[in-house]
């Protein structure tokens, strides 16, 4: 290496040492304290980056390469960043979005604007489902906003304080869709070295907040109904109350149908729970409408009675949502999904036996782990082709499938064969029967 090249390297803030011929180890020492040895990447607590002054780097790097070629030939890569406003890690991008709450929101809503990542993700069904979920949530928020504005207009016309309180309650419930919206934006981010399965589980975390909100709605309905039993007050402005109740019921039920249908389509339990929450708000508005009718016919006692009945209905909705989210948080899967997967595997003529199958939801996507046994005499390539065909068929069977990991065992009459090294750590694979 020439003296001029050494000086240029030092000016760039890192020194290259090359004392090797082709297959020998090489090292690059960098300012951040990280080191690349023998072509492997070692990280500390942050991504490996190169920071260069791009205005003068290109020409210097060309001179540097020419000097290397004069001294010796080598084929290991030089990875440098060019033309980006951020640094690249070994398998992803690290972006400086700033600190504090603003930086956090920039991180959550950031869409990787690199063409290679977008082209890789654009054909992914997970991304398409995610976009549909986000679109539906924005439509739902818009529908609830219009509903609330109409109710506020009626409050302004009627001057009813009770209607104002109910309207503000509906607005607060509508904002509960925001955690799920944030979760879906998080879910579309690519996996990282820390979050190796991606960010799909953020949906389930949002689902917890939604369930808590549904339970609070039930508690409020019960409290208000009991108060009306203890301190009955005549309902006034019946026409305005009925109008606001009809608007609230129709708006919330529309959102409920839209979110529940879409949530089931894309496999999002959290979105289904949010739709159920909208339905509870619609039932609350319906109770107000029925109470207004009872007052009109001279039966004001119907108001708290109907409130209690609606509260009980909301409790059942809460129970269903809790069970669903519990399954998701515990990595449970609907049994009929296992049945469908086993049916796909049974059609694979080259699979001697299915040893194990595991499936779980990660957000609204399914991950599967399968262990199969094949003829021991097959080559590695032939076994790989069997596994790839099975993966291909699984992706076609399940529209929400995101990842299928297939492990191939050599087939034997004794299942413990070929597991001598690991059977003390992991039981010999077998199918689950319950």
C-alpha positions as CSV (number, residue, x, y, z in Angstrom):
1,X,0.0,0.0,0.0
2,X,1.4,3.3,-1.0
3,X,2.0,6.1,1.5
4,X,-0.5,8.3,-0.3
5,X,-3.2,5.6,0.1
6,X,-2.5,5.3,3.8
7,X,-2.8,9.0,4.3
8,X,-6.2,9.1,2.4
9,X,-7.5,6.2,4.5
10,X,-6.6,8.0,7.7
11,X,-8.3,11.2,6.5
12,X,-11.5,9.2,6.1
13,X,-11.3,8.2,9.7
14,X,-10.6,4.5,9.4
15,X,-7.6,2.4,8.4
16,X,-7.5,-0.6,6.1
17,X,-4.9,-3.3,6.8
18,X,-4.5,-5.9,4.1
19,X,-1.8,-8.6,4.9
20,X,-3.4,-11.5,3.1
21,X,-3.6,-13.3,-0.2
22,X,-7.2,-14.2,-1.3
23,X,-8.3,-16.6,1.4
24,X,-6.5,-15.1,4.4
25,X,-8.2,-13.2,7.1
26,X,-8.6,-9.5,6.8
27,X,-9.8,-6.8,9.2
28,X,-11.2,-3.3,9.0
29,X,-10.9,-1.2,12.1
30,X,-13.5,1.6,12.4
31,X,-14.1,4.5,14.7
32,X,-17.2,2.9,16.3
33,X,-15.1,0.2,17.8
34,X,-16.6,-2.6,15.6
35,X,-14.5,-5.1,13.7
36,X,-15.0,-7.3,10.6
37,X,-12.9,-10.4,10.7
38,X,-12.7,-13.1,8.1
39,X,-15.8,-11.7,6.4
40,X,-18.0,-11.9,9.5
41,X,-19.9,-9.1,11.1
42,X,-19.7,-8.5,14.8
43,X,-22.0,-6.0,16.4
44,X,-22.0,-4.2,19.7
45,X,-25.2,-2.3,20.6
46,X,-25.6,-0.6,17.3
47,X,-25.5,-1.3,13.6
48,X,-22.2,-1.3,11.6
49,X,-22.0,1.9,9.6
50,X,-19.5,3.7,7.4
51,X,-19.6,7.5,7.5
52,X,-17.8,9.2,4.7
53,X,-17.5,12.7,3.3
54,X,-19.1,11.9,0.0
55,X,-18.0,15.1,-1.7
56,X,-14.4,13.8,-1.9
57,X,-14.8,10.1,-1.2
58,X,-15.4,8.8,-4.7
59,X,-12.1,9.9,-6.2
60,X,-10.1,8.9,-3.2
61,X,-11.6,5.5,-3.1
62,X,-10.8,4.9,-6.8
63,X,-7.2,5.8,-6.2
64,X,-7.3,3.5,-3.2
65,X,-8.6,0.6,-5.3
66,X,-5.9,1.2,-8.0
67,X,-3.2,1.0,-5.3
68,X,-4.6,-2.3,-4.1
69,X,-4.7,-3.7,-7.5
70,X,-1.1,-2.8,-8.0
71,X,0.0,-4.5,-4.8
72,X,-2.2,-7.7,-4.9
73,X,-5.4,-9.1,-6.2
74,X,-8.3,-9.8,-3.9
75,X,-12.1,-10.4,-4.2
76,X,-13.6,-9.4,-0.9
77,X,-16.1,-6.7,-1.0
78,X,-15.8,-3.1,0.2
79,X,-19.1,-2.0,1.6
80,X,-19.6,1.7,1.6
81,X,-22.6,4.0,1.8
82,X,-23.3,6.3,-1.2
83,X,-26.0,8.8,-1.7
84,X,-28.2,8.0,1.3
85,X,-29.0,10.3,4.2
86,X,-28.7,7.5,6.7
87,X,-26.5,4.5,7.6
88,X,-26.9,0.8,6.6
89,X,-26.5,-2.1,8.9
90,X,-25.5,-5.6,7.8
91,X,-29.1,-6.6,6.9
92,X,-31.2,-3.5,7.2
93,X,-31.3,0.2,7.6
94,X,-30.8,2.3,10.6
95,X,-32.3,5.7,10.5
96,X,-31.9,8.7,12.8
97,X,-35.4,10.0,13.4
98,X,-34.5,12.2,16.3
99,X,-35.3,11.8,20.0
100,X,-38.4,12.2,22.1
101,X,-42.0,11.7,21.2
102,X,-41.6,13.3,17.8
103,X,-38.8,10.9,16.9
104,X,-40.9,8.0,18.1
105,X,-43.8,8.9,15.8
106,X,-41.4,9.3,12.9
107,X,-40.1,5.9,13.6
108,X,-43.5,4.3,13.8
109,X,-44.9,5.9,10.7
110,X,-41.7,5.8,8.7
111,X,-42.0,3.9,5.4
112,X,-38.7,2.6,4.1
113,X,-38.3,4.6,0.9
114,X,-35.7,2.4,-0.7
115,X,-36.8,0.8,-4.0
116,X,-35.2,-2.6,-3.2
117,X,-37.2,-3.0,0.0
118,X,-40.4,-1.7,-1.6
119,X,-40.2,-4.0,-4.5
120,X,-39.4,-6.9,-2.2
121,X,-42.5,-6.2,0.0
122,X,-44.9,-5.0,-2.7
123,X,-45.8,-8.6,-3.7
124,X,-46.0,-9.8,-0.2
125,X,-49.6,-10.6,0.8
126,X,-48.9,-9.5,4.3
127,X,-48.2,-6.0,3.1
128,X,-51.4,-6.0,1.0
129,X,-53.4,-7.1,4.0
130,X,-51.7,-4.6,6.2
131,X,-52.6,-1.8,3.8
132,X,-56.2,-2.9,3.7
133,X,-56.3,-2.9,7.5
134,X,-54.9,0.6,7.7
135,X,-57.3,1.8,5.0
136,X,-60.3,0.4,6.9
137,X,-59.2,1.9,10.1
138,X,-58.9,5.4,8.5
139,X,-62.4,4.9,7.0
140,X,-63.7,3.9,10.4
141,X,-62.1,6.9,12.1
142,X,-63.6,9.2,9.4
143,X,-67.1,7.6,9.9
144,X,-66.9,8.0,13.7
145,X,-65.8,11.6,13.3
146,X,-68.8,12.3,11.1
147,X,-71.0,10.6,13.6
148,X,-69.6,12.6,16.4
149,X,-69.9,15.9,14.5
150,X,-73.6,15.2,13.7
151,X,-74.2,14.4,17.4
152,X,-72.4,17.6,18.5
153,X,-74.7,19.5,16.1
154,X,-77.7,18.0,17.7
155,X,-76.3,18.8,21.1
156,X,-75.9,22.4,20.0
157,X,-79.5,22.6,18.8
158,X,-81.0,20.9,21.8
159,X,-78.8,22.3,24.5
160,X,-78.9,19.0,26.4
161,X,-76.1,18.4,28.8
162,X,-76.8,14.7,29.0
163,X,-76.5,14.4,25.2
164,X,-73.2,16.3,25.4
165,X,-71.8,13.8,27.9
166,X,-72.9,10.8,25.8
167,X,-71.4,12.4,22.7
168,X,-68.0,13.0,24.4
169,X,-68.1,9.4,25.6
170,X,-68.5,8.2,22.0
171,X,-65.7,10.5,20.8
172,X,-63.4,9.0,23.4
173,X,-64.3,5.5,22.4
174,X,-63.6,6.3,18.8
175,X,-60.1,7.3,19.6
176,X,-59.5,3.7,20.8
177,X,-58.8,2.8,17.2
178,X,-55.6,4.8,17.2
179,X,-53.5,2.2,19.1
180,X,-54.5,-0.4,16.5
181,X,-53.7,2.0,13.7
182,X,-50.2,2.6,15.2
183,X,-49.8,-1.2,15.6
184,X,-50.5,-1.8,11.9
185,X,-48.0,0.9,10.9
186,X,-45.5,-0.8,13.1
187,X,-46.3,-4.2,11.7
188,X,-45.3,-3.2,8.2
189,X,-41.7,-2.5,9.2
190,X,-39.2,-5.0,8.2
191,X,-37.7,-7.4,10.8
192,X,-34.5,-6.3,12.6
193,X,-31.7,-8.1,14.5
194,X,-33.7,-7.5,17.7
195,X,-37.2,-8.1,16.4
196,X,-36.4,-11.0,14.2
197,X,-40.0,-12.0,13.8
198,X,-41.0,-8.4,12.8
199,X,-43.5,-6.2,14.6
200,X,-46.7,-8.1,14.0
201,X,-47.3,-8.8,17.7
202,X,-47.9,-5.1,18.2
203,X,-51.5,-5.8,17.0
204,X,-52.0,-8.1,20.0
205,X,-50.7,-5.5,22.4
206,X,-53.2,-3.0,20.9
207,X,-55.9,-5.6,21.4
208,X,-55.3,-5.6,25.1
209,X,-56.1,-1.8,25.3
210,X,-59.2,-2.3,23.2
211,X,-60.5,-5.0,25.5
212,X,-59.9,-2.8,28.5
213,X,-61.9,-0.1,26.8
214,X,-64.8,-2.5,26.1
215,X,-64.8,-3.5,29.8
216,X,-64.8,0.2,30.8
217,X,-67.8,0.8,28.5
218,X,-69.7,-2.0,30.2
219,X,-68.9,-0.6,33.6
220,X,-70.1,2.9,32.6
221,X,-73.4,1.5,31.3
222,X,-74.0,-0.5,34.6
223,X,-73.1,2.6,36.7
224,X,-75.4,4.9,34.9
225,X,-78.2,2.4,34.9
226,X,-77.9,1.9,38.7
227,X,-77.8,5.6,39.2
228,X,-81.1,5.9,37.3
229,X,-82.6,3.3,39.6
230,X,-81.4,5.2,42.7
231,X,-82.0,8.7,41.4
232,X,-84.5,8.6,38.6
233,X,-84.6,11.7,36.4
234,X,-87.2,12.3,33.6
235,X,-85.7,12.2,30.1
236,X,-86.2,15.5,28.2
237,X,-85.7,16.6,24.6
238,X,-86.9,13.2,23.5
239,X,-86.9,14.0,19.8
240,X,-83.3,15.2,19.9
241,X,-82.2,12.3,22.1
242,X,-83.8,9.8,19.7
243,X,-82.1,11.5,16.7
244,X,-78.7,11.4,18.4
245,X,-79.2,7.8,19.3
246,X,-80.1,6.7,15.8
247,X,-77.1,8.5,14.4
248,X,-74.8,6.9,17.0
249,X,-76.2,3.4,16.4
250,X,-75.9,3.6,12.6
251,X,-72.4,5.1,12.7
252,X,-71.0,2.6,15.2
253,X,-72.7,-0.4,13.6
254,X,-71.3,0.6,10.2
255,X,-67.8,0.7,11.6
256,X,-68.4,-2.6,13.5
257,X,-69.5,-4.4,10.3
258,X,-66.6,-3.0,8.3
259,X,-63.9,-3.8,10.9
260,X,-65.1,-7.2,11.9
261,X,-65.4,-8.3,8.3
262,X,-62.0,-7.0,7.4
263,X,-60.4,-8.3,10.6
264,X,-61.6,-11.8,9.8
265,X,-60.5,-11.6,6.2
266,X,-56.9,-10.6,7.0
267,X,-56.7,-12.6,10.3
268,X,-56.5,-9.6,12.7
269,X,-58.0,-10.5,16.0
270,X,-57.3,-7.0,17.3
271,X,-59.3,-5.4,14.5
272,X,-62.2,-7.8,15.2
273,X,-62.0,-6.7,18.8
274,X,-62.1,-3.1,17.8
275,X,-65.1,-3.8,15.6
276,X,-66.8,-5.5,18.6
277,X,-66.0,-2.3,20.6
278,X,-67.8,-0.2,18.0
279,X,-70.7,-2.6,18.3
280,X,-70.9,-2.0,22.1
281,X,-71.1,1.7,21.5
282,X,-73.9,1.1,18.9
283,X,-75.8,-1.0,21.5
284,X,-75.4,1.8,24.0
285,X,-76.9,4.3,21.6
286,X,-79.7,1.7,20.8
287,X,-80.4,1.5,24.6
288,X,-80.8,5.3,24.7
289,X,-83.3,5.1,21.7
290,X,-85.4,2.4,23.5
291,X,-85.3,4.4,26.7
292,X,-86.6,7.5,24.9
293,X,-89.4,5.4,23.5
294,X,-90.2,4.0,26.9
295,X,-90.4,7.6,28.3
296,X,-92.6,8.6,25.5
297,X,-95.2,5.9,26.3
298,X,-95.1,6.6,30.0
299,X,-92.7,3.9,31.1
300,X,-89.5,5.7,32.2
301,X,-88.4,2.7,34.2
302,X,-87.5,1.1,30.9
303,X,-84.4,3.3,30.7
304,X,-82.3,1.7,33.5
305,X,-83.7,-1.8,32.8
306,X,-82.6,-1.6,29.1
307,X,-79.3,-0.2,30.3
308,X,-78.7,-3.2,32.5
309,X,-79.6,-5.6,29.7
310,X,-77.3,-3.8,27.3
311,X,-74.5,-3.9,29.9
312,X,-74.9,-7.7,30.1
313,X,-74.7,-8.0,26.3
314,X,-71.5,-5.9,26.4
315,X,-70.0,-8.3,29.0
316,X,-70.6,-11.2,26.7
317,X,-68.9,-9.3,23.9
318,X,-66.0,-8.6,26.3
319,X,-65.7,-12.3,27.2
320,X,-65.5,-13.3,23.5
321,X,-62.8,-10.6,22.8
322,X,-60.8,-11.7,25.9
323,X,-60.8,-15.3,24.8
324,X,-59.7,-14.4,21.3
325,X,-56.9,-12.2,22.4
326,X,-55.8,-14.7,25.0
327,X,-55.4,-17.3,22.2
328,X,-53.3,-14.9,20.2
329,X,-51.1,-13.9,23.1
330,X,-50.5,-17.6,24.0
331,X,-49.6,-18.5,20.4
332,X,-52.7,-20.6,20.0
333,X,-54.1,-21.6,16.6
334,X,-57.6,-22.6,15.5
335,X,-57.6,-26.5,15.3
336,X,-59.1,-26.5,11.8
337,X,-56.0,-24.8,10.6
338,X,-54.0,-27.8,11.8
339,X,-56.4,-30.1,10.1
340,X,-56.0,-28.2,6.8
341,X,-52.2,-28.2,7.1
342,X,-52.2,-32.0,7.8
343,X,-54.3,-32.5,4.7
344,X,-51.8,-30.6,2.6
345,X,-48.9,-32.7,4.0
346,X,-50.8,-36.0,3.5
347,X,-50.9,-35.2,-0.3
348,X,-47.1,-35.0,-0.5
349,X,-46.2,-38.4,-2.0
350,X,-42.5,-38.2,-1.0
351,X,-43.2,-37.5,2.7
352,X,-43.0,-40.8,4.6
353,X,-44.3,-39.4,7.8
354,X,-45.3,-36.1,9.5
355,X,-43.4,-35.9,12.7
356,X,-44.5,-32.5,14.1
357,X,-46.4,-29.4,13.1
358,X,-46.7,-26.1,15.0
359,X,-48.6,-23.0,13.9
360,X,-49.1,-19.7,15.5
361,X,-50.3,-16.2,14.7
362,X,-47.9,-13.3,14.6
363,X,-50.2,-10.3,14.3
364,X,-52.5,-11.2,11.4
365,X,-50.0,-13.6,9.8
366,X,-49.4,-17.3,10.4
367,X,-46.0,-18.9,11.0
368,X,-45.7,-22.7,10.7
369,X,-42.9,-25.1,11.8
370,X,-43.1,-28.6,10.3
371,X,-40.9,-31.7,10.7
372,X,-41.3,-34.4,8.1
373,X,-39.5,-37.7,7.5
374,X,-38.3,-38.7,4.0
375,X,-36.4,-41.6,2.5
376,X,-32.9,-41.7,4.0
377,X,-31.2,-42.4,0.6
378,X,-32.3,-39.2,-0.9
379,X,-29.7,-36.5,-1.7
380,X,-29.7,-33.2,0.1
381,X,-31.0,-31.5,-3.1
382,X,-33.8,-34.0,-3.4
383,X,-34.8,-33.6,0.2
384,X,-34.7,-29.8,-0.2
385,X,-37.0,-30.0,-3.2
386,X,-39.6,-32.0,-1.2
387,X,-39.5,-29.4,1.5
388,X,-39.8,-26.5,-1.0
389,X,-42.8,-28.2,-2.6
390,X,-44.5,-28.6,0.7
391,X,-43.8,-24.9,1.6
392,X,-45.2,-23.8,-1.8
393,X,-48.4,-25.8,-1.2
394,X,-48.8,-24.4,2.3
395,X,-48.5,-20.8,1.0
396,X,-51.3,-21.5,-1.5
397,X,-53.5,-23.2,1.1
398,X,-53.3,-20.4,3.6
399,X,-53.7,-16.8,2.3
400,X,-52.5,-15.5,5.7
401,X,-49.3,-17.7,5.8
402,X,-46.2,-15.6,6.2
403,X,-43.5,-18.2,6.9
404,X,-43.1,-22.0,6.7
405,X,-40.1,-23.7,8.2
406,X,-39.7,-27.3,7.2
407,X,-37.2,-29.6,8.8
408,X,-36.4,-32.9,7.1
409,X,-35.6,-36.1,9.1
410,X,-34.4,-39.3,7.6
411,X,-37.2,-41.8,7.9
412,X,-36.8,-44.8,10.2
413,X,-39.1,-47.3,11.9
414,X,-37.7,-46.2,15.2
415,X,-38.5,-42.5,15.6
416,X,-35.7,-42.0,18.1
417,X,-33.1,-42.9,15.4
418,X,-31.0,-40.0,14.1
419,X,-31.8,-38.0,17.3
420,X,-29.1,-39.3,19.6
421,X,-27.4,-35.9,20.0
422,X,-30.5,-33.9,20.8
423,X,-33.0,-36.2,22.4
424,X,-31.7,-35.2,25.9
425,X,-32.5,-31.5,25.0
426,X,-35.6,-31.8,22.8
427,X,-38.0,-34.7,22.9
428,X,-38.2,-36.8,19.7
429,X,-40.7,-35.0,17.4
430,X,-44.2,-36.4,17.6
431,X,-47.7,-35.1,16.6
432,X,-49.9,-33.4,19.2
433,X,-53.1,-35.2,19.9
434,X,-54.9,-32.7,22.2
